[in-house]
Amino acid sequence: MGKQGRSQRRLPYIKKVLYKKLMMRGAKKQAAERDDDGSVDRISNLPQHILDHIISFLSQEEAVQTSVLSKSWRYLGSTRSTIEFIDSHFIGKNETFMSILDKTLQGYHDQKLCVQEFLVWMSNVDSESVLVLPKWIPRVVIDMGVKTFLLHYYLENSTYFDFPSVVFEAKSLEELYLERCKLGGLKAPDKVLFSHLQTLYLTRVYITDETFQKIISSCPLIEYVFLFNCEGLRTIKMNKLHNLQEFDFRDHNDRSIEEEDDRSIEIDAPTIETIIILGCPNWFHHHMYFPHLSYLYMEKVRLCSKSSFDFLSCNLPCLEDLVLVSCYGFEEFQLLNRSIKRLTVWGMEKSIKATIDAPNLVLFEYEGKIPPSISFTAITSNEWKSKITLWYDVDIDTDRSSSSWLLKLNKLLNVVSRSEISLSLFQHTRTNHEQLFENVVPDQLVVVEHLNFSLGGYPCSSLPPFLNCLFRICRPRFIGPYLHDNPLIETVMPQKNLTEYLCKILVMERETMHFFWQQDLEEVSMEASDHNNGKEWHPVLIQETNNQDRPQNVRFRLKWKELIEMSLISPNS
């Protein structure tokens, strides 16, 4: 929501004072007008508009309870400018949720009161009780001059709530939040009077292209548009919107990339700063220029290699964050953008080739099945980070043959070697790691700051050859905590077993195993973190790995010989 929810805007110190006064309900008036220390009750003596502002931070139920405090509080709870009802707060009450809502709105109507915010969450009421909504929604949005309207309507096994079309005549409306509603029906409204609407937030709403277009074209002040899993939309046009700052479209319905999908989005908004598109394959930018766009997120969007990346390079002079998730339609691209600071490419099923000219880059993230072929021009940032996540299944096809896969990884690590590298590997097929040594001549050893991995539920015996492969091309400073929650693997190796076995290889039986990399490993120590975020690490004894009470997150710190002077070591040496 544009404005934070009421629950997020509570003022604890005010509520403390109010509830302390509620405990004095049976006391004499003189005592009730003073605090426990005998001081004057300054809150109740505040001006009326201040009292109204204070009570706006309470829920509807809490606000009504304040009527017993004193005369100045008697009607505040039933006349405040915010009406907020959450049906879950009324479970087990004698009066039904809808009857209380009906009485409250009747009171406002009889007193001809205005309402600034009308917020209703409904998920536990019966379908018959909903009939009170068509009675009051026209009065709230028209007669009471509401500025913020929220209706969360989600009843199990129910259809959309048919939202009254009179809402389109609400001239005072500034924010509209709807969930599980049908807006406008099959026919577009004759007129829309949203001259003050700034935020449109639709979740699981049925709305046609014609209705949406009529709404958007009637909102000269619109700043924020959010469309989540809406039905009926095929062509979205956001043209000539000179105040739009954020557009967020998300469709989480599963659709195959190969499936024919002609849905499209077109945006012409020179002031826009954030664009998020998830699940709509076609974004028609037509060489639009977005001088203020700083954040662009695209998921499952079709990108034509040349025109799309030319647009990303030339027409977004202030872009700082570019996120591409499971995008398709290209095998290689060239990106030249001096403003980009964070570049994320996730969900790549095939190998890609990319040339990236982003001198101010501070973070590069990649996730896919095959190490990409990427080249960077000179990056001027003194400190930048790269996070590489790969799904390690080299025996699936010939393109991912063992030696080829390892060489691609080695080249990728060399390209990002001047960054702080975090390398995460998920193994989810059984692989003969010894094959990775065949015909492999790595460029050079690369320092990896963090190495994380998952063996995908396969036995610990696969760990030594797995490490031999990795230590052939890199030298990690830290190993762990481990990626032991691989969602693609049904049976996952317990982290405790992996930690103990790794400790055995690196420390306890290191001298008897005769690995080629052992002569370069000078020291191994263990660290643990009691926090899930892994930000605070402290040393622990190796023996503590067998304790049942050991910390959840454990990692190994490895000290190698001087990496700059180190020469390649053959596995047989």
N, C-alpha and C positions, 0 to 999 in steps of 0.2 A: 504494500500500500504506500501511497505517496506520503501519508502521515503515518507514524508508527501506531501500532495497535494500542488500544487502551491499556491492556495488561502490561505493555512495555513502558508505559508512561506513568506508572504509579509513583507517588511520592511517599515513601515509607514513613517519614517523620510526620507528615500531615495525618496519615491514617492512624499512626500511634496516638496522636492527640485526640482524634475523633473517637476512637474506640475507648480511650480512657474516659472521655466524657460520657460515652454510652453506659459505662459501669456506674455512673452517678445518677442513673435514671430515676431512682426513687428518692433522691436527696432533695433537700429544700432548694428553692430557686436561688437563694443567695449563695448557697454552697456550690450549686451547679454552675454559677457564673464565674467561679474562681478555680484555678488549678490547685493541685495538692499542696503546693508551697504557699498558698494564700495570695498569689499574684493575680492580677486582673485577667479575665478571659479575653485576651486581645484578639483571638481568632474570630469569635462571634461578633466583635465590635468592628470588624473590617467592613469597608464599603461593599455594597451589594454586588458590584461587578467583580470584585476580588473573590467573594464567596462563591459566585457562579464559576469562576475559573478554578477554584480549589476543588469544588465538587465534580468538575468535569473529569478529574483523574480517577474517580471511583467507578466501580461497576454499577449497573442499574440497581442491583439488590443492595449493595453497600450504600448507595446514595439515598435510597428510601429509608434506611435505618437511621440516618442522621436527623430525621424529623423529630426525634425525641430529645435532641440536645437542648434546644431553647427556642423561643419564639422566632428568632431570626433564621433558624434552620428548618422551621416547620414545613415549609413548602418547597424548599430548595430541591429535594430529591425528586419531586413530581413535576417540577417545572424547568429543570435544567435543559440546556440546549442540545444535549446528546442523549439519544435513546439507544440503549444497547441491551440486547436480549440474546442469551445463549441457552438453548434448550437443555443442555446437559446440566445446567445449574438448577433445573426444576424437577429433576428425576425424583420421584417419591413424594412430591408435594401434593397436597389435596387439590389445589387449583391447578388446572392444566396450564401449560406454557402459553398456548394461544389465547386462553381466556384472560390471562393477566396482561398479555400484549394488547388485547382488544380494549380492556378497561383503561390501560395507560394512554393509548391513543385517543380514546374517547374523551379523557380528561384534558388532553392537550387541545383537542378540537373544540371542546366546549369553552375553553378559556382563550381560544384563538391565539395560541402560542406558536412561535416559530421554532423550527428544529434545524440546527446546524448539521448534525450528523445522525443518521439513522442506520444502525448496524444490527443485523439479525443473522444468527447462525442456527440453522435447522437441520437436524439429522436424525432425531429420535421421535418426532411427532408422527401421528397417524395422518393419512392422506386427507381425511375429512376436516381435520383442524386447519389444514392449509387454506381452506376456503375463505378464511378471514383476510388473507392477504390481498386478493383483488378488491376487497372493500376499502382497504386503507392505503394501499400504495398510491392511487391517484391523489388522495388528499395530502399525503406526505410530500410527494414530489411537486405538487402544484400549489396547494393552499398553504402549506407550512413552510415553503421556501427552502427545502433542504438543500444543502451544498454537497454533502458527502452521503452517498447511498450505497450500502453493502448488503447483499443477500446471498448467504451461503446456504444453498438448498440442495441437500443430498439425502434422499430417502431411498432405502434399499428396495430394489425391484420397481423403482418408479421411473416414469418418463420425465421429460423436461417440464419445468414449471413454465406455463404460458404467461410470460411477463406482459402486463397491460401496456398497450401501445401508447397510452397517454404519457408515458415517460418521455417520449420524444418532444413533448411540449414543455419540459422542465427547463425554463430559462435560467433558473438560479443554480442548476446542477454544475458542480465543479469536478467531482470525482464519482465515478460509477464503477462498482465492483459487483460482478454477477457470477454465480456458479450454478451450473446445471439448469439453465433457463433457456427458453426459446425466445429470441429477441426479434420481433418484427414479423414473424410468420413467413409464409412463402412469398408474400407481396411486400415490396418496399414501402415504407411509410410515405404519405403524401408530403409531409413537411417535418423537418427536424430543427428544433430551436436550441441546440446546444451551443449557444454563443459564448458561454463561459466555461465549457468543459475543458479540463486540463489533463485528466487521467482517465483512461478507459482500460479496465482490467477484466477480461472475459476468460473464464475457465470452464471447459466442457459446456460451452454455450452453442446452441444451434443458431446460426445466422447466415443468411445468403450473401452472395457477393453484392447484390444490388442494395440490400439494407446496409451492409458495412460501408459501401461507397457513399451512400446518402449521409450516413453519420459522419464519416471523416470529412467530407466536403462541407459539412455544416459546423465544423469545429475550428475556427480560426486560431484559437488559443491552445490547441492540444499540444501537450508536452510529452506525455508518456502513453504508449500503447503496448499492452500485453495481451497476447492471444495464446492460450494454453489448451491444446487438444480440442479445439473447436471444430464442430461439424458444419458442413455446408459451404465452406470457403474453398474456392478453387483459384480465383484470381484476386490478389490483393494489390491495390494501387494506393500508394501514399504519396500523392503528388501535390506540389505547391503548398507544403506545410512549413511555414517560416518560423515556427516556435518549437517544433518537435525536437526533443533531446534524446529520447530512447525508444527504440522499437524492439520488441521481444516476441518472437514467434516460435512456439515449440509444439511439435506434433510427435508424440511418443508412440503412436500406433505403428506396429511392426509392418514394414513394407520392404519387399525385396528390391535391391538396387536395379535388378533387371526388369522389374515390373514397370509397365508403362505408366507414367505419372506426368500429367500436364499442368499440375499446380504451379503457380508462379507468384513471385513477389516483385513489385516495382516500387522504388522509393526515390522521391525527389524532395529532399529536405536539407537545405544547406546548413542548418544549425545543429543537425543531429550529432551526438557524441558517442552513442552506444548502439550497436546493431547485433542482435542475436537471432540466428536463423537455424532451427533444428527441424529437419524432416521435410523441408520443402525443397525439391530438387532444382528449381529454376529461380535464380535471382537475376532479374533483368536490370542492370545498372546503366546500360546505354551510355557509357562514357560520362556518367554523372560525376560531379566534383563535390567531395565532402571535406571542406576545409577544417572542420572541427572534430571529425570522427577520430576517437582515440582507442576504442575497444571494438573489435570485430570478431565474432564467434560464428563459425559455420560448421554444421554437422549434417552429413548426408546431403550435401549440396553438390550439384554437378558443376565442375569447373572446366571450362575449355582452356587448355594449356596456355595458349598465346594471349587471347583477349582478356581472360580473367586475371592473369598475373600481370599483364600490362596495366590493368586497372588498379590492382593492388600496389603496383610500383609507382604509378604516376599521379593518381587522383586522390591520394590520402596523405597529405603532407604532415598531419599530426598524429598518425596512427602509432600507438605505442604497444598495443597487445593484439596479436593476430593468432587465432586458434582455429585450426583446421582438423576436424574429427571425422573420420570415415568419409571424407570427400572423394569423389571419383571423376573420371573423364580425362585424366592426365597420367602420363608416365614420367614426364620430366617437366621442369619449370625453371624459370629464372625470375628471381625476386630482387628488385633493387629499391630499397626504401631506407633512407637515412634516419627516419624517426622511430623505427621499430626497436623496442627494447626487449620484448618477450615474444618469442616465436614458438608455437606448439603445433606439432603434427602428430596426430594419434590415429590409431585404427587402420594402418596401412596394410592391406593384404598382400600387395605385390611390391616388388622392388621399384624404387623410384630413383631418378637422377635429378639433382637440383644444384643450381648455382645461386648463392645467396650473398648479396651485397648489402649488409646491414651493419655499418661500422659502430653503431651505438648499442648493439645487442648486449644484454646482460644475462639472458637466460634462453637456452635452446632445449626444447623437450621433444623427444621422438619416441613413438611406440608403434611397433609393427612386428611382422613375422620375419622379415629379411633386412639385414643391415643396409641402409640406403647408401647411395653414392652421392656424397654432398661435398661441395667445395665452398669455403667462405673466403671473402676478401678480407683485407686487414681489418680486424676489429680493434677499435681504439680504446675500448673499455679496459681499464687496468685489471679488473676482476670480473669474470663472467663464468657462468655455470652451465653445464650441459647435463641433462638427465636422459639416459638412454634405457628404454625398456624393450626387451625382445622376447618373443615367444619362440622358444628354442625347440624346433621340431625338424632337424636337418635331414631326417631320413624319409620325408614325405615324397619328394620328387627329385629328379636329377638336378634341377636348378638350385636346389638347396643341398647339394652334396656336401659332404663333411668338410673337405678342404676348402671349397669355394665359400662356404658360409663363414668359416673362421677367418679367411683372408679378407672378406668384406668387413667383418667386425674389426679386424686389425686396422684396415684403412680408415674406417670411420673413427676409431679411437685416435688415430694419428691426426686426423683433420681437426678434432676438438681437443687435442692434447694440451693446448695452452689454457684451457678452461679447467674449472674444478669439476671432475667427472663423477657422476653417480651412475653406475651400471647395474641394471636389474635384469635377471634372466629367469624366465619361466620355462622349465622343461616339462612338456606334456606328451612326449612319445619316448619309447625306449630307444636309446641311441648307443651305438658302439663308439665311445669317445676316442678309442685308440685310433680309429680311422682318421681323426682330425690331424694326425701328425704326418700323414702321407703327402709328400710334395708341397709342404707348407714352409715358406721362407718369409716370415714376418718382416715388415719394414724395420721396426724398432720397438723396444719395450715402452709402454706408456704407463704413466702414473695414474691410477684410478683412486680417487679419494674414498668412495664408498662402493663396495661390491655387495649386492644382495642377490639371492637366488632361491629358487624352489626346484627340488628334484621331482616334483609332481607325484609324490607317493611311491616312487621307486626306491629300492633298498639302498641302505647307506653304502653298500659296496660299490655303487656307481659314483661315489663322491671322489675318490682319488683320481681316476682318469678324467673326471670333470674338471678338477682343479688343475691337473696337468695341462689341459687344453687352455684354460684361462691364463695360467701363469706363463704359458708359452708366449703370450702377446702383451700381458700387462702385469703391473705390480700394484696390488691394492694396499692402501694404508689401513682401511677398516673392512672387515667382513662381518656382515650382519647389521641389524637384526634380519631374520630370514623371511622370505616371502612364502610362508607356510600356509597361506589361505588362498591358493590358486583356485578360482571359481570354476575352472574347466576340469578339475580333477576331483573325482568322487572320494578317493582314498588319499589322504594327505599324511605325510610323515610327521609325527609329533615333533615339535620344535626341540623338546628336551633330547630326543634321540639324535637329532641332527647336531645339536650343540656338543653333546658328549663325543660323538664320532669325529667331529671337526677338531675338537680339543685333542683327541687321540692322535690324529694325523699331524697337527701342527706342533704339538708339545710333547705328549707323553711317549709316543713311539716313533717320533720323527727320525731318530737316528737309525732305526731298524728298517725303515721303509725305502730308503735310498731314492728319493725323488730328485730329479735333475735340478730343481730350483732351491734345494735345501741349503746349498752353500752360500746363497745370496740372502737368506733370511737370518738376520742377526738376533732378533728378539721378538717374542710373542707375549702379549699380556691380554687380560680380559677386563672388560668394562660392562657395567650394568646400568640400567635406567629403570626407575620405579614409575615413570610416567609414560603414557602411551605416545606422547609426542616425540619422545626420544631426544629431548633437548638438553637434559641434565644427565651426564654420565659420570660414574665414579668407579674407581678400580675395585676389582674383587679378586679373591684368590682363585686359582684354577680349581682347587678342591671343592669350591662352593658349587660347581656345576652339578654335583651329585646331590646337593641338598634339595629337599622338597620345597623349602621356603625361598629358593633363589628368585631373583627378580624375573619378571616376565620378559623384558627386553635385554638381550645379551649380545655383545659384539666383541670381536677380536681386533686388537690393535697390532699391526705388523710393522716391524722396522726392518727395512731392506738396506743393503749396501748402497753406496752413492749411485743413484740411478743414472746420472748424467754420464758417468764414466763406465757404466756397466756394458759389457758386450754381450751379444746373444750367446746363449748356452745351448748346446744340442742336448736333446733328451737322453742321449747315451753317455754323456760325460759324467 
